[in-house]
């Protein structure tokens, strides 16, 4: 499969795929007789994994470390698991912060007429009195 087809299948831009190959996040991709990259299923699965981890907020350096452990270090399962657990913790923390912000906005929207307009009016009065 060529890079255009992989891009269509994975929704990962060609430039990102080439970067992943350069950085060792995906294995070196074989080339056909016309010197065009010819992606196999392993490379496509790795691209999908990298996309999911990046979407989850995993830093490139952490992703590279994880891939290195996976590909090159025997008995590294505990380290790999620890990295995934930590990434999940980071994501949950971000989710919780985002949920608090969403809840706050929902409150402001629900109480816009009864609370927000009053508070904003009082703040404007205070600001004008200071001038």
C-alpha positions in Angstrom: 0.0 0.0 0.0 1.4 3.4 -0.9 1.5 6.4 1.4 -1.6 8.0 -0.2 -3.6 4.9 0.5 -2.2 4.7 4.1 -3.1 8.3 4.6 -6.7 7.7 3.5 -7.0 4.6 5.6 -5.5 6.0 8.8 -6.3 9.8 8.5 -2.6 10.5 9.3 -1.0 13.0 7.0 1.8 11.8 4.7 4.2 14.2 6.3 3.5 12.7 9.8 3.9 9.2 8.4 7.3 10.1 7.0 8.2 11.8 10.3 7.2 8.6 12.2 9.4 6.6 9.9 12.4 9.0 10.3 12.0 8.9 14.1 11.7 5.1 14.3 8.1 5.2 15.5 7.2 2.9 12.6 9.7 0.4 11.2 11.6 1.3 8.1 9.2 0.9 5.1 10.2 -1.2 2.2 10.1 0.4 -1.2 9.0 -1.1 -4.5 10.9 -1.1 -7.8 9.8 2.5 -8.4 11.3 3.5 -5.0 7.8 4.2 -3.7 7.1 3.3 0.0 5.2 0.0 0.2 3.5 -0.2 3.6 2.7 -3.6 5.1 0.1 -4.4 7.8 2.6 -4.1 10.6 3.5 -0.5 9.6 -0.2 0.4 9.3 -1.0 -1.0 12.7 1.9 0.9 14.2 0.7 4.1 12.5 -2.8 3.6 14.0 -1.2 3.0 17.4 0.9 6.1 17.2 -2.1 8.2 16.1 -4.1 6.9 19.1 -1.3 7.6 21.5 -0.7 11.1 20.1 -4.5 11.8 20.2 -4.3 10.7 23.8 -1.7 13.4 24.4 1.4 11.2 24.6 4.6 13.1 23.9 6.7 12.0 20.9 9.6 11.3 23.2 7.5 9.0 25.4 6.0 7.3 22.3 9.5 6.7 21.0 10.6 5.3 24.3 7.6 3.0 24.4 8.2 1.8 20.8 11.9 1.2 21.7 11.0 -0.9 24.7 8.4 -2.8 22.6 10.8 -3.5 19.7 14.1 -3.9 21.4 14.0 -4.7 25.1 13.2 -8.1 26.3 11.1 -8.4 29.5 10.1 -4.8 29.3 6.4 -5.4 29.7 6.3 -3.9 33.2 7.9 -0.7 31.9 5.5 -0.6 28.9 2.5 -1.1 31.2 3.7 1.6 33.6 4.0 4.1 30.6 0.5 3.3 29.5 -0.9 3.6 33.1 0.8 7.0 33.4 -0.5 8.2 30.1 -4.0 7.1 31.2 -3.6 9.0 34.5 -2.5 12.2 32.6 -5.5 11.9 30.3 -7.9 11.4 33.2 -6.5 14.5 34.9 -6.9 16.5 31.8 -10.5 15.1 31.4 -11.3 16.1 35.0 -10.1 19.6 34.5 -12.0 19.9 31.2 -15.1 18.6 32.9 -14.9 21.2 35.6 -14.6 23.9 33.0 -17.6 22.5 31.1 -19.6 22.3 34.3 -18.8 25.9 35.1 -19.8 27.1 31.6 -23.0 25.1 31.8 -23.8 26.8 35.1 -23.1 30.2 33.6 -25.3 29.4 30.5 -28.2 28.0 32.6 -28.1 31.0 35.0 -27.2 33.6 32.4 -30.4 35.7 32.8 -30.8 35.3 36.5 -27.2 35.6 37.6 -24.7 36.5 35.0 -26.3 39.6 33.7 -26.7 40.9 37.3 -23.1 40.1 38.2 -21.7 41.6 34.9 -23.8 44.8 35.5 -22.4 45.1 39.0 -18.8 44.6 37.7 -19.4 47.3 35.0 -20.6 49.7 37.7 -17.6 49.1 39.9 -15.3 49.6 36.9 -17.0 52.8 35.9 -16.9 54.1 39.5 -13.1 53.6 39.5 -12.6 55.8 36.4 
